[in-house]
Amino acid sequence: MQALQILIDGFAISALYALGATGFTLIFGVSGVLNLSHGAIMVAAAVAAWAAASVLHLDTYSGALLGVAVALVVAFATYFAVVKPIQNSRRIPNEEKEIFVLTGTLLWGIMIQELIAYFFTNNAKTVLPIVEGVVDIFGVRTPRNEIFTAIVCCLVIGLLWILVNRTRTGKAVLAASMNPRGVTLLGLELTRIYVVVWAIYGILAGIAGVLLGMFLGVSSYSVGPLTASAFSIVVLGGLGSVSGSLIAAFVVGYLETVTAYLVSPAYRTIPALLLLVVVMYIRPQGLLGRR
């Protein structure tokens, strides 16, 4: 019975991690940016959805949409206020811009975290579920919203795959991830492609954040662990590999779920971090990363 419970819960949290990590990986694959404010953007979306219901008294659907919209705005702010100025700066040597972007997004994430704590306190916020009630699965009582969460994550990832592989915009994004210079030679503007990618990222992070708020609840303290989980997933899967990130998300999700059930929720992130150390030592490029 407990094994089935772990299987169900692990699939839901893994799907959430996969959704968040996909956007994280997409940003790095196309523009080479490791966005360390990722967790803060997810938490901002969840807190906005919670505030919409608790403070503004909006319905659950409107709150969820508001949460995604907030994530999209914060993602654009991250790009235009932090990332782009550093990348375009002539005072920073090109070989040092990557570390400046890392530092800038980290500090930006801390600022968002502190703003959330200031306006909404550090107490955990739970977003009202879109689907209420429970369902019995072979004797295991499972919240309907947990199943809804897993289904939505899988559908969104599927739609992203169609967008990237079956549309003109998606093919431009793929081309930019493979050869940015070649894209410019074809007459396409990289800036526009980057804006599209950050828009996709903001929507993915927003959906993942709102669903996470419904599933587990979040607080300003969740910013660091969420960013660490996403970073662990993309490194385990291979930087820039979406397929690798999806596989790694389920590995990390189930590791955390098993640890939470069999040991303690306080130690749920430790096995994944230990696995990350082992993989970096044995296979530094990750599961599906380039050699």
ChimeraX attribute file (.defattr): number of C-alpha atoms within 10 A of each C-alpha:
attribute: neighborCount
match mode: 1-to-1
recipient: residues
	/A:1	9
	/A:2	10
	/A:3	10
	/A:4	13
	/A:5	18
	/A:6	18
	/A:7	14
	/A:8	20
	/A:9	21
	/A:10	22
	/A:11	22
	/A:12	26
	/A:13	26
	/A:14	26
	/A:15	23
	/A:16	27
	/A:17	27
	/A:18	29
	/A:19	30
	/A:20	33
	/A:21	31
	/A:22	28
	/A:23	27
	/A:24	30
	/A:25	30
	/A:26	25
	/A:27	21
	/A:28	18
	/A:29	20
	/A:30	22
	/A:31	19
	/A:32	15
	/A:33	20
	/A:34	23
	/A:35	26
	/A:36	26
	/A:37	27
	/A:38	31
	/A:39	28
	/A:40	31
	/A:41	31
	/A:42	35
	/A:43	32
	/A:44	29
	/A:45	34
	/A:46	35
	/A:47	27
	/A:48	28
	/A:49	36
	/A:50	28
	/A:51	19
	/A:52	22
	/A:53	18
	/A:54	14
	/A:55	10
	/A:56	11
	/A:57	12
	/A:58	16
	/A:59	14
	/A:60	18
	/A:61	15
	/A:62	14
	/A:63	27
	/A:64	29
	/A:65	19
	/A:66	22
	/A:67	31
	/A:68	28
	/A:69	19
	/A:70	23
	/A:71	32
	/A:72	24
	/A:73	17
	/A:74	22
	/A:75	26
	/A:76	19
	/A:77	15
	/A:78	22
	/A:79	19
	/A:80	13
	/A:81	15
	/A:82	19
	/A:83	21
	/A:84	15
	/A:85	12
	/A:86	20
	/A:87	17
	/A:88	11
	/A:89	11
	/A:90	9
	/A:91	8
	/A:92	12
	/A:93	10
	/A:94	12
	/A:95	8
	/A:96	11
	/A:97	17
	/A:98	17
	/A:99	12
	/A:100	16
	/A:101	22
	/A:102	18
	/A:103	17
	/A:104	20
	/A:105	23
	/A:106	19
	/A:107	15
	/A:108	21
	/A:109	23
	/A:110	19
	/A:111	14
	/A:112	20
	/A:113	24
	/A:114	17
	/A:115	14
	/A:116	20
	/A:117	15
	/A:118	11
	/A:119	8
	/A:120	15
	/A:121	13
	/A:122	16
	/A:123	12
	/A:124	16
	/A:125	22
	/A:126	20
	/A:127	27
	/A:128	23
	/A:129	21
	/A:130	16
	/A:131	15
	/A:132	12
	/A:133	10
	/A:134	14
	/A:135	14
	/A:136	10
	/A:137	11
	/A:138	9
	/A:139	10
	/A:140	14
	/A:141	12
	/A:142	16
	/A:143	17
	/A:144	16
	/A:145	21
	/A:146	23
	/A:147	17
	/A:148	17
	/A:149	26
	/A:150	21
	/A:151	13
	/A:152	17
	/A:153	24
	/A:154	17
	/A:155	13
	/A:156	16
	/A:157	19
	/A:158	11
	/A:159	12
	/A:160	18
	/A:161	14
	/A:162	12
	/A:163	15
	/A:164	15
	/A:165	15
	/A:166	11
	/A:167	12
	/A:168	11
	/A:169	15
	/A:170	19
	/A:171	14
	/A:172	19
	/A:173	26
	/A:174	19
	/A:175	15
	/A:176	22
	/A:177	18
	/A:178	13
	/A:179	11
	/A:180	18
	/A:181	12
	/A:182	12
	/A:183	19
	/A:184	12
	/A:185	9
	/A:186	8
	/A:187	8
	/A:188	15
	/A:189	14
	/A:190	18
	/A:191	11
	/A:192	11
	/A:193	20
	/A:194	18
	/A:195	15
	/A:196	16
	/A:197	20
	/A:198	24
	/A:199	19
	/A:200	18
	/A:201	26
	/A:202	29
	/A:203	26
	/A:204	25
	/A:205	34
	/A:206	34
	/A:207	29
	/A:208	31
	/A:209	34
	/A:210	33
	/A:211	32
	/A:212	24
	/A:213	25
	/A:214	24
	/A:215	21
	/A:216	13
	/A:217	21
	/A:218	26
	/A:219	22
	/A:220	25
	/A:221	18
	/A:222	18
	/A:223	23
	/A:224	18
	/A:225	12
	/A:226	25
	/A:227	24
	/A:228	16
	/A:229	21
	/A:230	28
	/A:231	23
	/A:232	22
	/A:233	33
	/A:234	31
	/A:235	25
	/A:236	32
	/A:237	28
	/A:238	24
	/A:239	26
	/A:240	24
	/A:241	22
	/A:242	23
	/A:243	18
	/A:244	22
	/A:245	34
	/A:246	23
	/A:247	19
	/A:248	28
	/A:249	30
	/A:250	21
	/A:251	19
	/A:252	28
	/A:253	26
	/A:254	23
	/A:255	19
	/A:256	22
	/A:257	24
	/A:258	20
	/A:259	19
	/A:260	16
	/A:261	14
	/A:262	11
	/A:263	11
	/A:264	12
	/A:265	13
	/A:266	9
	/A:267	11
	/A:268	21
	/A:269	20
	/A:270	13
	/A:271	15
	/A:272	22
	/A:273	17
	/A:274	11
	/A:275	16
	/A:276	22
	/A:277	15
	/A:278	13
	/A:279	17
	/A:280	15
	/A:281	11
	/A:282	10
	/A:283	16
	/A:284	18
	/A:285	17
	/A:286	24
	/A:287	21
	/A:288	20
	/A:289	20
	/A:290	11
	/A:291	8
